[in-house]
Amino acid sequence: MASVYSHLQTWLPAHGLTVELLGDSPIRRQVKQHGELMAQARSLRSWMSSCAAGAEVLPEIEVAGLLRQAALVYGESSDEKLAAMIAIAASAPAGDLVEIGALMGRTALVLLYLARRYHIGSLLTVDPWQAVHAIHHDSPANIGRLVDEWDYELLAEAFFVNLAPWSGNDHAHLRMPSVQAFAVYSDGLPIATRESVVVPFSRRIAILHVDGNHDHAAVKQDCELWVSRLLPGGWLILDDYQWAHGDGPRRVGNELLEACSQRIERAFVCGKAMFIKLGAEPAGEG
Ligand SMILES: C[S@@+](CC[C@H](N)C(=O)[O-])C[C@H]1O[C@@H](n2cnc3c(N)ncnc32)[C@H](O)[C@@H]1O
């Protein structure tokens, strides 16, 4: 408590006590944290426009606000990756936003904010929250062991808690592996919120975030399925294109860059993720 800290600062020496108060006062800590947050937002914003494909980047206050909210949620996406996500959303066409691999919702809440901010469309998140799907067979054993540390029911609950203040009829979650979710999505089956309200999905994707299982076969399958639904001008975000624990996302990213070379409007790596903006398929294909 700030008042107790302040009182002790004068009371201790006045009573000849040589007790040292550890750390800054709560107020000074807030001032420092806020200063650091704004400095981070300013620094990220200095290069965000180079990701934005000519579109205007959100103001500093909004970037800082999003970083702050995202930081409250446990997750594996860095500020750099989030900043690039924020930047590319400004040039996304109207359509659905789809995230494969939601964990506790750090990137989902950023995507949901951006969906509304730019009137892009509804957000579909997909995650089975099940150990059997979370295992990375291509990675070293110490990464594999992390799977056993999670309580998957808690993970699911935490996701909905983290998203609760942002909930609306423009977000639905499918608790199933991405292959199953793709069948639901592409067959046009109704997809509803937790309150059973059917969410309007166009079944064409404006922003696709592939962040599920990182084994090569899994990433390849996710991309083969879901990229087929990407709108011309839509963005694919391929998480962990640069990854210390395996090369699945990098190999799939490189295969995609080659296969779609005629359609690539922009491609760059930021915060270890690959961002690709795909144009229309050349006439005569697909
Ligand atoms: C790296 S985490 C996602 C991080 C998250 N996007 C964030 O913001 O922190 C990977 C997630 O993928 C999920 N996952 C694993 N296999 C999956 C599959 N077949 N389909 C969808 N999600 C999957 C895991 O349950 C895990 O929550």
PDBQT file of the ligand as one rigid body, heavy atoms in Angstrom, charges set to zero:
ROOT
HETATM    1  C1  LIG A 301       1.790 -22.310 -28.909  1.00  0.00    +0.000 C 
HETATM    2  S1  LIG A 301       0.250 -22.634 -28.200  1.00  0.00    +0.000 S 
HETATM    3  C2  LIG A 301      -0.739 -21.320 -28.837  1.00  0.00    +0.000 C 
HETATM    4  C3  LIG A 301      -0.349 -19.967 -28.280  1.00  0.00    +0.000 C 
HETATM    5  C4  LIG A 301      -1.433 -18.926 -28.362  1.00  0.00    +0.000 C 
HETATM    6  N1  LIG A 301      -1.770 -18.578 -29.726  1.00  0.00    +0.000 N 
HETATM    7  C5  LIG A 301      -1.068 -17.685 -27.565  1.00  0.00    +0.000 C 
HETATM    8  O1  LIG A 301      -1.521 -16.616 -27.870  1.00  0.00    +0.000 OA
HETATM    9  O2  LIG A 301      -0.357 -17.789 -26.567  1.00  0.00    +0.000 OA
HETATM   10  C6  LIG A 301      -0.263 -24.008 -29.122  1.00  0.00    +0.000 C 
HETATM   11  C7  LIG A 301      -1.706 -24.456 -28.873  1.00  0.00    +0.000 C 
HETATM   12  O3  LIG A 301      -2.055 -25.323 -29.955  1.00  0.00    +0.000 OA
HETATM   13  C8  LIG A 301      -3.000 -26.229 -29.478  1.00  0.00    +0.000 C 
HETATM   14  N2  LIG A 301      -3.103 -27.359 -30.418  1.00  0.00    +0.000 N 
HETATM   15  C9  LIG A 301      -2.370 -28.477 -30.471  1.00  0.00    +0.000 A 
HETATM   16  N3  LIG A 301      -2.801 -29.287 -31.461  1.00  0.00    +0.000 NA
HETATM   17  C10 LIG A 301      -3.836 -28.652 -32.058  1.00  0.00    +0.000 A 
HETATM   18  C11 LIG A 301      -4.704 -28.968 -33.144  1.00  0.00    +0.000 A 
HETATM   19  N4  LIG A 301      -4.590 -30.123 -33.801  1.00  0.00    +0.000 N 
HETATM   20  N5  LIG A 301      -5.645 -28.087 -33.490  1.00  0.00    +0.000 NA
HETATM   21  C12 LIG A 301      -5.770 -26.900 -32.805  1.00  0.00    +0.000 A 
HETATM   22  N6  LIG A 301      -4.982 -26.548 -31.774  1.00  0.00    +0.000 NA
HETATM   23  C13 LIG A 301      -4.019 -27.406 -31.408  1.00  0.00    +0.000 A 
HETATM   24  C14 LIG A 301      -2.480 -26.605 -28.092  1.00  0.00    +0.000 C 
HETATM   25  O4  LIG A 301      -3.522 -27.128 -27.278  1.00  0.00    +0.000 OA
HETATM   26  C15 LIG A 301      -1.926 -25.253 -27.607  1.00  0.00    +0.000 C 
HETATM   27  O5  LIG A 301      -2.866 -24.597 -26.782  1.00  0.00    +0.000 OA
ENDROOT
TORSDOF 0
